[in-house]
Amino acid sequence: MNPVTLEHITKTYEAGKVLAVDDVSLEVKEGELFGLIGPDGAGKTSIFRILTTLLLPDKGTASVKGYDCVKDYKAIRRSVGYMPGKFSLYQDLTVSENLHFFATLFGTTIDANYSMIKDIYEQIKPFSDRRAGRLSGGMKQKLALCCALIHKPEVLFLDEPTTGVDAVSRKEFWDMLQTLKQQGITIVVSTPYMDEAVLCERIALIQSGKIMSVDTPETIINAFPVQLYAIKAADIYRLLTTLREDQTIDSCYAFGEYVHVTFREGTVTDTTGLKQRLEQQGHRQVEIKEISPSIEDSFIRLMQEKNLSEKNSSDGRKGDHM
């Protein structure tokens, strides 16, 4: 049995007016580092709160370690660690006091579980007498992770753990997760950062409460169906407007200093001709090159396909009523 399972989970807010989780089904394997990847408002936190028994689903069932998330909430709370997106420890307590408090809640001690938290604990130990509210973002993150691990959980849920911390702290945190994984813990982490997706063994891409794809990052990237191009010019914003009006372009979006582009199916991919047209329209320093897609490119394409499918479905329903 997989340690985390969701079957057709739906969750709404405001008396059903806001659909946060839309018929989500997925499974996380034993000992896996699994990522739930999507922007703010995609439904990640609602799914985490359902799995950690803090929220009831409207429809569907969910289980953790074989325990039902509604009926067996006490057993689940004993066997999971949860680090919410917002720092939720006691700001007025010291590092040491927070750790001892959470250990006491689970009827254990720091010493009894030292082997699990050793690497992280040693990093925050010099700040034992500092109030949690006065820690840096990176240190708060490590303290929260220590508290989530203090009872040796079998499954660890981390909701956007690296949001708001610097790049060095983000890297350190993911290094810690890789170390924890070697201890056999199943880890489920959510993040809006697409570059973190490749650090997971498998990922689920989620948008507007709906899962768009579940697979390894490599498989999702390799499934990108067409050649992707990066185009650059002196005025990126004017370039974007021009490309969106070009009849040979299928998709077009800003990506750093470049615009990422795919060509319409059935059109001849003529980058030389496109460059000439752009230069004739007054664009300077035009550069076009073939590139390999990233997870973010794959996410954007899946989102566009989802929106197109929903639009066609909506248009079809309107046609039926005419």
KAURNOR-V791713 format. One record per pair of residues at least 24 apart in sequence whose C-alpha atoms are under 10 Angstrom apart, sorted by the first residue. I is the first residue (numbers start at 0). J is the second residue. D is the distance in whole Angstrom. If there is no record, write none. Layout:
BEGIN
((I:J:D) (I:J:D))
END
This chain:
BEGIN
((0:26:10) (0:27:10) (0:28:8) (0:29:8) (0:63:10) (0:64:8) (0:65:7) (1:26:7) (1:27:6) (1:28:5) (1:29:6) (1:30:10) (1:62:9) (1:63:8) (1:64:7) (1:65:8) (2:26:8) (2:27:6) (2:28:6) (2:29:6) (2:30:9) (2:31:10) (2:62:8) (2:63:5) (2:64:4) (2:65:7) (2:66:9) (2:153:9) (2:154:8) (2:185:8) (3:27:5) (3:28:7) (3:29:8) (3:50:8) (3:61:8) (3:62:6) (3:63:5) (3:64:6) (3:65:8) (3:66:9) (3:154:8) (3:185:9) (3:186:10) (3:187:9) (4:28:9) (4:50:9) (4:60:8) (4:61:6) (4:62:5) (4:63:7) (4:64:9) (4:65:9) (4:66:10) (4:67:10) (4:68:10) (5:46:9) (5:49:10) (5:50:8) (5:59:8) (5:60:6) (5:61:4) (5:62:7) (5:63:9) (5:68:10) (6:58:9) (6:59:6) (6:60:5) (6:61:6) (6:62:9) (7:56:10) (7:58:7) (7:59:5) (7:60:7) (7:61:9) (8:46:8) (8:49:9) (8:55:10) (8:56:6) (8:57:7) (8:58:6) (8:59:4) (8:60:6) (8:61:7) (8:208:10) (9:45:10) (9:46:9) (9:55:10) (9:56:6) (9:57:6) (9:58:5) (9:59:6) (9:60:9) (9:208:9) (9:209:10) (10:42:9) (10:45:8) (10:46:9) (10:49:9) (10:54:9) (10:55:8) (10:56:5) (10:57:5) (10:58:7) (10:59:9) (10:208:9) (11:45:9) (11:56:8) (11:57:7) (11:58:10) (11:208:10) (12:57:10) (15:57:9) (18:42:9) (18:207:8) (18:208:7) (18:209:10) (19:43:9) (19:44:9) (19:45:7) (19:46:9) (19:206:10) (19:207:7) (19:208:5) (19:209:9) (20:44:10) (20:45:7) (20:46:7) (20:56:9) (20:57:9) (20:58:10) (20:205:10) (20:206:9) (20:207:7) (20:208:4) (20:209:6) (20:210:9) (21:58:10) (21:206:10) (21:207:8) (21:208:5) (21:209:5) (21:210:8) (22:58:8) (22:59:8) (22:208:8) (22:209:7) (22:210:9) (23:59:9) (23:60:10) (23:205:9) (23:208:8) (23:209:6) (23:210:6) (23:211:10) (24:59:9) (24:60:9) (24:61:9) (24:209:9) (24:210:8) (25:61:10) (25:203:8) (25:210:9) (25:213:8) (26:61:10) (26:62:10) (26:203:10) (26:213:9) (27:63:10) (27:185:8) (27:186:9) (27:187:8) (27:201:9) (27:202:10) (28:185:8) (28:186:10) (28:201:9) (29:64:9) (29:153:10) (29:154:9) (29:183:8) (29:184:8) (29:185:6) (29:186:9) (30:153:9) (30:154:9) (30:179:10) (30:180:7) (30:181:8) (30:182:9) (30:183:5) (30:184:5) (30:185:4) (30:186:7) (30:187:10) (31:154:10) (31:180:7) (31:181:10) (31:183:8) (31:184:8) (31:185:5) (31:186:6) (31:187:8) (31:199:8) (31:200:7) (31:201:8) (32:155:10) (32:176:8) (32:177:8) (32:179:10) (32:180:7) (32:184:9) (32:185:6) (32:186:5) (32:187:6) (32:188:8) (32:198:9) (32:199:5) (32:200:6) (32:201:7) (32:202:9) (33:156:10) (33:185:8) (33:186:6) (33:187:5) (33:188:6) (33:189:8) (33:196:9) (33:198:9) (33:199:6) (33:200:6) (33:201:5) (33:202:6) (33:203:8) (33:214:10) (33:215:9) (34:157:10) (34:158:10) (34:186:8) (34:187:6) (34:188:5) (34:189:6) (34:190:7) (34:195:9) (34:196:6) (34:197:9) (34:198:9) (34:199:6) (34:200:8) (34:201:6) (34:202:5) (34:203:6) (34:204:8) (34:213:10) (34:215:10) (34:216:10) (35:157:10) (35:158:9) (35:159:9) (35:187:7) (35:188:6) (35:189:4) (35:190:7) (35:191:9) (35:196:8) (35:199:9) (35:201:9) (35:202:6) (35:203:5) (35:204:6) (35:205:7) (35:210:9) (35:213:9) (36:159:9) (36:188:8) (36:189:6) (36:190:5) (36:191:6) (36:192:7) (36:193:7) (36:194:10) (36:195:9) (36:196:7) (36:202:7) (36:203:6) (36:204:5) (36:205:6) (36:206:9) (36:210:10) (36:294:10) (36:298:9) (37:189:8) (37:190:7) (37:191:5) (37:192:8) (37:193:8) (37:196:10) (37:203:8) (37:204:6) (37:205:5) (37:206:6) (37:207:9) (37:208:9) (37:210:10) (37:295:10) (37:298:9) (38:189:10) (38:190:8) (38:191:5) (38:192:8) (38:193:9) (38:204:10) (38:205:8) (38:206:7) (38:207:9) (39:159:10) (39:190:9) (39:191:7) (39:206:9) (39:207:9) (40:191:10) (40:205:10) (40:206:8) (40:207:7) (40:208:8) (41:191:9) (41:204:9) (41:205:6) (41:206:5) (41:207:5) (41:208:5) (41:209:8) (41:210:9) (42:205:8) (42:206:7) (42:207:7) (42:208:5) (42:209:8) (42:210:10) (43:158:8) (43:159:9) (43:188:9) (43:189:7) (43:190:8) (43:191:9) (43:205:8) (43:206:9) (43:207:10) (43:208:8) (43:209:10) (44:83:8) (44:84:8) (44:157:10) (44:158:7) (44:159:9) (44:189:8) (45:208:9) (46:158:10) (46:189:10) (46:208:9) (47:81:9) (47:82:10) (47:83:9) (47:156:7) (47:157:8) (47:158:7) (47:187:9) (47:188:9) (47:189:9) (48:81:9) (48:83:9) (48:156:10) (48:158:9) (50:75:9) (50:76:10) (50:79:10) (50:81:10) (50:156:9) (51:75:7) (51:76:7) (51:78:10) (51:79:8) (51:80:9) (51:81:7) (51:155:10) (51:156:8) (52:76:8) (63:153:10) (63:154:8) (64:153:8) (64:154:8) (75:152:10) (75:153:10) (75:154:9) (76:105:10) (76:152:9) (77:105:7) (77:150:8) (77:151:9) (77:152:7) (77:153:9) (78:150:8) (78:151:8) (78:152:5) (78:153:6) (78:154:7) (78:155:9) (79:147:8) (79:148:9) (79:150:9) (79:151:8) (79:152:5) (79:153:6) (79:154:5) (79:155:6) (79:156:7) (79:184:10) (79:185:10) (79:186:10) (80:144:9) (80:145:10) (80:146:8) (80:147:5) (80:148:6) (80:149:8) (80:150:8) (80:151:8) (80:152:5) (80:153:8) (80:154:6) (80:155:5) (80:156:6) (80:157:8) (80:186:9) (81:143:9) (81:144:8) (81:146:9) (81:147:6) (81:148:8) (81:152:9) (81:154:9) (81:155:6) (81:156:5) (81:157:6) (81:158:8) (81:187:10) (82:140:9) (82:143:7) (82:144:7) (82:145:10) (82:146:8) (82:147:6) (82:148:9) (82:155:8) (82:156:6) (82:157:5) (82:158:6) (82:159:9) (82:160:7) (82:188:9) (83:143:9) (83:144:10) (83:147:10) (83:156:8) (83:157:6) (83:158:5) (83:159:7) (83:160:7) (84:140:10) (84:157:7) (84:158:5) (84:159:5) (84:160:6) (84:161:9) (84:162:8) (84:163:10) (84:189:9) (84:190:10) (85:140:10) (85:158:9) (85:159:9) (85:160:8) (85:162:9) (85:163:10) (86:131:10) (86:132:9) (86:136:9) (86:139:7) (86:140:8) (86:142:10) (86:143:7) (86:160:9) (87:139:10) (87:143:8) (88:131:7) (88:132:9) (88:139:9) (88:142:9) (88:143:7) (88:146:9) (89:130:9) (89:131:7) (89:132:8) (90:129:10) (90:130:6) (90:131:5) (90:132:4) (90:133:8) (90:134:9) (90:139:10) (91:129:9) (91:130:6) (91:131:6) (91:132:6) (91:133:9) (92:128:9) (92:129:8) (92:130:5) (92:131:6) (92:132:8) (93:126:8) (93:127:6) (93:128:5) (93:129:5) (93:130:4) (93:131:5) (93:132:8) (93:133:9) (93:134:10) (94:123:8) (94:124:8) (94:125:10) (94:126:7) (94:127:5) (94:128:6) (94:129:6) (94:130:6) (94:131:6) (94:132:9) (94:133:10) (94:134:9) (94:138:10) (94:139:9) (94:142:7) (94:143:10) (94:146:10) (95:123:9) (95:124:8) (95:126:8) (95:127:5) (95:128:6) (95:129:8) (95:130:9) (95:131:9) (95:142:9) (96:127:8) (96:128:8) (96:129:10) (96:130:9) (96:131:9) (97:127:10) (97:130:9) (97:131:8) (97:142:8) (97:143:9) (97:145:10) (97:146:8) (98:127:9) (98:142:8) (98:143:9) (98:145:7) (98:146:6) (98:147:9) (98:149:8) (99:146:9) (99:149:9) (100:146:9) (101:145:10) (101:146:6) (101:147:8) (101:148:10) (101:149:7) (101:150:8) (102:146:8) (102:147:10) (102:148:9) (102:149:6) (102:150:7) (103:149:10) (103:150:9) (104:149:10) (104:150:9) (105:149:8) (105:150:6) (105:151:10) (106:150:8) (107:149:8) (107:150:7) (107:151:10) (108:149:8) (108:150:8) (109:145:10) (109:146:10) (109:149:7) (109:150:9) (110:149:10) (111:149:9) (111:150:9) (111:151:9) (112:148:8) (112:149:6) (112:150:7) (112:151:7) (113:148:10) (113:149:8) (113:150:10) (113:151:10) (114:151:9) (114:182:10) (115:145:9) (115:148:7) (115:149:8) (115:150:9) (115:151:7) (115:152:10) (115:178:10) (115:179:8) (115:182:8) (116:141:10) (116:144:9) (116:145:6) (116:146:9) (116:147:10) (116:148:7) (116:149:7) (116:150:10) (116:151:9) (116:179:9) (117:145:9) (118:145:10) (118:175:8) (118:178:9) (118:179:10) (119:144:8) (119:145:7) (119:172:9) (119:175:8) (120:144:9) (120:145:7) (120:146:10) (135:164:9) (136:161:9) (136:162:10) (136:163:7) (136:164:6) (136:165:8) (136:168:8) (137:161:9) (137:163:9) (137:164:6) (137:165:7) (137:166:10) (137:167:9) (137:168:5) (137:169:8) (137:171:9) (137:172:8) (138:164:10) (138:168:9) (139:164:10) (140:164:8) (140:168:9) (140:169:10) (140:172:8) (141:168:9) (141:171:10) (141:172:8) (141:175:9) (144:172:9) (144:175:10) (144:176:10) (148:179:10) (151:184:9) (152:184:7) (152:185:9) (153:182:10) (153:183:8) (153:184:5) (153:185:6) (153:186:9) (154:183:9) (154:184:6) (154:185:5) (154:186:6) (154:187:8) (155:179:10) (155:180:10) (155:184:7) (155:185:6) (155:186:5) (155:187:6) (155:188:8) (156:185:9) (156:186:6) (156:187:5) (156:188:6) (156:189:8) (157:186:8) (157:187:6) (157:188:5) (157:189:6) (157:190:9) (158:187:8) (158:188:6) (158:189:5) (158:190:7) (159:188:7) (159:189:5) (159:190:5) (159:191:7) (159:192:9) (160:188:8) (160:189:8) (160:190:7) (161:188:10) (161:189:9) (161:190:8) (161:191:9) (161:192:9) (161:195:10) (162:190:8) (162:191:8) (162:192:8) (169:195:9) (170:195:9) (173:198:8) (173:199:10) (174:198:10) (192:295:9) (193:293:9) (193:294:6) (193:295:6) (193:296:9) (193:298:9) (194:293:9) (194:294:7) (194:295:8) (195:294:9) (196:294:7) (196:295:9) (197:293:9) (197:294:8) (204:294:9) (204:295:10) (204:297:9) (204:298:7) (204:301:9) (204:302:9) (205:298:9) (205:301:10) (205:302:9) (206:298:9) (206:301:9) (206:302:7) (206:305:9) (207:302:10) (209:305:10) (211:298:8) (211:301:7) (211:302:8) (211:304:10) (211:305:8) (212:297:10) (212:298:9) (212:301:8) (216:293:9) (216:294:7) (216:297:10) (217:293:9) (217:294:9) (219:292:10) (219:293:9) (219:294:7) (219:297:7) (219:298:9) (220:291:9) (220:292:6) (220:293:6) (220:294:6) (220:295:9) (220:296:8) (220:297:6) (220:298:9) (221:291:9) (221:292:8) (221:293:9) (221:294:10) (221:297:9) (222:292:10) (222:297:8) (223:291:9) (223:292:7) (223:293:9) (223:294:10) (223:296:8) (223:297:6) (223:298:10) (223:300:8) (223:301:9) (224:297:9) (224:300:10) (225:261:7) (225:262:8) (225:263:10) (225:264:9) (225:292:10) (226:260:9) (226:261:7) (226:262:8) (226:268:10) (226:289:7) (226:290:8) (226:291:8) (226:292:8) (227:259:7) (227:260:6) (227:261:5) (227:262:8) (227:288:9) (227:289:6) (227:290:6) (227:291:7) (227:292:7) (227:296:9) (228:257:9) (228:258:8) (228:259:6) (228:260:5) (228:261:6) (228:262:9) (228:270:9) (228:287:7) (228:288:6) (228:289:5) (228:290:5) (228:291:8) (228:292:9) (229:253:9) (229:254:9) (229:256:9) (229:257:6) (229:258:6) (229:259:5) (229:260:6) (229:261:9) (229:286:8) (229:287:6) (229:288:5) (229:289:6) (229:290:6) (229:291:10) (230:254:10) (230:256:9) (230:257:5) (230:258:5) (230:259:6) (230:260:7) (230:270:10) (230:274:9) (230:285:7) (230:286:6) (230:287:5) (230:288:7) (230:289:9) (231:255:10) (231:256:7) (231:257:5) (231:258:6) (231:259:9) (231:282:10) (231:283:9) (231:284:8) (231:285:6) (231:286:5) (231:287:7) (231:288:9) (232:256:9) (232:257:8) (232:258:9) (232:277:9) (232:278:10) (232:282:6) (232:283:6) (232:284:5) (232:285:4) (232:286:6) (232:287:9) (233:282:7) (233:283:6) (233:284:6) (233:285:7) (233:286:10) (234:282:7) (234:283:8) (234:284:9) (234:285:10) (235:282:9) (237:281:10) (237:282:8) (238:277:8) (238:280:10) (238:281:10) (238:282:7) (238:283:10) (238:285:9) (241:277:8) (241:280:9) (241:282:9) (242:273:9) (242:277:9) (245:273:9) (245:276:10) (245:277:10) (247:273:9) (248:273:10) (250:299:10) (250:300:8) (250:303:9) (252:296:9) (252:299:9) (254:295:9) (254:296:9) (257:286:9) (257:287:9) (258:287:10) (259:287:10) (259:288:10) (259:289:10) (259:290:9) (259:292:9) (259:296:8) (260:287:10) (260:289:10) (260:290:10) (260:296:10) (261:300:10))
END
